[in-house]
């Protein structure tokens, strides 16, 4: 189990570096285009990697080579990611049936798929109207403005994406109770020491063992 780290809140560059070390965010290690926007196809790839399923979809033969979306053409790099997220009901398309892989993703749309990755379901655990409030309650976003915000942010920057994803990686899955970060360790996608060094799991209260007492042959008490 990943042990909490004692550290101050990382800055955005440190968060981007952490997500990069978890093999989710790709870049040259120096420039992650944080001032740019994230395309919907890239968002699907982020979520598949956060779930630890990239290797799975790449070794599943023809299963994820097609999608139900007419504008997601076979052979494009993003097809398996979109196909998997669609299969798992994590991500959907537009009312006209298209997906818009090259469209920029809005804030509500990204928070929706992050909630989906954590096991929350639209129209069961949240609706389009209260996505911000649920994301705040879960801990994906931390600014108190989300408690009352309703209008979607269509100028959603990659910096904000990284902030949300960084927060989400340490949150427990609604059903399994296992965090996305812990799952990456369990699946041996990243080493425990790498996960610990990201600063995603933190503990602000310093604790220590003061005593260990043997109660009987099968029980000890630890304070």
N, C-alpha and C positions, 0 to 999 in steps of 0.2 A: 504494500500500500504506500502510495506517495505520501511522504511526511511533509507537513507545512513548512514553508520557509519564512524566516523573519526578515522582512525587507520593506522598504518604503515603496509607495506606489510607483511603478515604472513609468517612464515617459513614453511618448508614442513611438519613438524610434526603437526603444528597448522592447516594447510590445510587438512591433513589427518583426524585430529580430527573433523574438521568442516564437512567434507563429511560423517564421521561416525555418527555425530549427526543428519544429514539429512537422516539417515537410508539407505544410499547407499553403503557405505563401511562397511563391517562387520569385526570384530576383537575383541580382548579382551580389547581394549581401550589403550593398551600399545604397541602392536606389530602388525603392519599392513603389514609386509613383504615388505617394500618399496624398498628393494634392489632386490626383486624377479621380475618375469615376470607375466603378466596377460594372462590367457587362453581366447580363443575366447568365450567360454561358460560364463565365468565370466564377460567378457565385455558386453555380451547381458544382463546379470542380472543387471549390473551397469546402463545401459541405461534405462531399464524398471523402475528401482527404481527412477532414475533421472526424468523420465517422470511422476512419481506418479501413475504408472499402475500396481504395484505388487499385490495389493489387488484385482484389477479388474481381472487380469488373473487367480488368485487363486480362484475366485468365479464365473468363467465362464463355469463351468461344463467341458464337454469334448472338448470344442472348441480349446483349446491350448494344447492338450495332444499328438498331432502328428505334424510332420513337413514333408516337401517335401524332406528332406535330408536323404538318406538311412543310413548314419552313425550316425544319431541322434536317438538312440534307445528309444522306449517308456518306460516310467517309470523312466527315469533319471531325477534328480532334475532340470536340466537346460532346459528341453524340452519346458515348457511354455514360458520361456524368449526368446528362439530362435524363437519359433513359432510366438510370437507377433511381434518381430522385423522384421521377414521375411514378415509377413502380411503387415506391415506398410512400407515396402521397405526401412527400415533403415539399414538392414544388409543382406548380400548375402553369397553365398557359393563359392566354387572353380569351375573352368571351368569343372571339371569332375563330378560335381553334388553333391559332398560331402560338408560338412560344416567344419569338423575338430574341434569338440568342445574342444578337449584337446590340440590343437595346441596353441602355444603362438602367441598372436596378435602382428602385426607390428605397427609402429607408423602411417603410412598412413592409414592402415585399421581401427585403432581406431579413428583417426581424421575424417575419412569418416562417421562412425556411429554417432559421436558427431554432425557433420554437419547435418546428417539426422535427429537427434533428434531436431535440431533447425529449421527444415523445409526446409533445402537446399537439392536439388536433384542432383544426379550424372548425368552428360551429359546434365544438364539444367543450374545449378548454378556453377558446378565445374566438373572437369574431374580428372581421376587418376593422370594425369601429373601435374595439378596445385593445388592439395589438400593443399599443404603447404602454398602456397600464399593466397588462399582463407581463410584458417584457421587463418592466420596472420591478414588478413584484417577484419575478423569477431571478432578477439580478443581472440580466443581460445588458441593460442600460441603468445608469446610476443617477443621472441628473434628475432632480425632483420635478423638472418641467414636464417629464413624461407622464406624470400622474394626471395631468389635465390636457396634455397635447392631443389633438385629434387630426389636424391637417397633415397629410403626407408630405415628407421632404423629398422632392424629386431632384434636388441638387445634392445628392448624398455622396460624400467623398470617401475615398478608400481609407483615409485616416479614421473616419467614423466606423467604417466596416471593421477595421482592425480592433478598435476599442470594444465593439460589441462581441466580436469573435473571441477576443482575449478573455472577456468576462465569462462568456458562455462555456469555454473549455473546462472551467473548474466547477460547473454546476452539475448536480446529479440528474441523470435521466429520470423522467417522471415515473417510468415503470420499473427499471432495474435498480435505480439508485446509484449506478456507477457513472462517474463523470466521464465526459468525452476524453479528457486528458488521461484518466486512469485506464480507459479502454485502449488507448494507443499503447500504453505500457503493457497491458495484459495481452494485447495482440502482438507484442514484440515489434512494433513498428518504430518506436523510439525507446531508448534506454531510460531507466528510472532516473538516473542522475541527470540526464538531459531534461526530462520533464520537471524535475525538482528545481533545476537552475532557471527555468523560465519565469519563476515568481508568480505563476498563475494561482497556485495554492499557497495562501499565506495565513499566518496566525498572528494576530496583534497582541495576544495575551501570552506572555512568556510563562511556561510551566516547567516544572522539574519534579523528579521523583524524590520524595523526602524519606520514604521508608518502604521496605518490603518485608512482610511478616508471613511466615508459614503457618497456615491454619490447621491443615491436616495433610494427608498423603496426596490429595488431589486438588488442593486449593491454596492459593496465596492471596494475600491482600496487599495491594499496591496503593500508596498515597502519593 
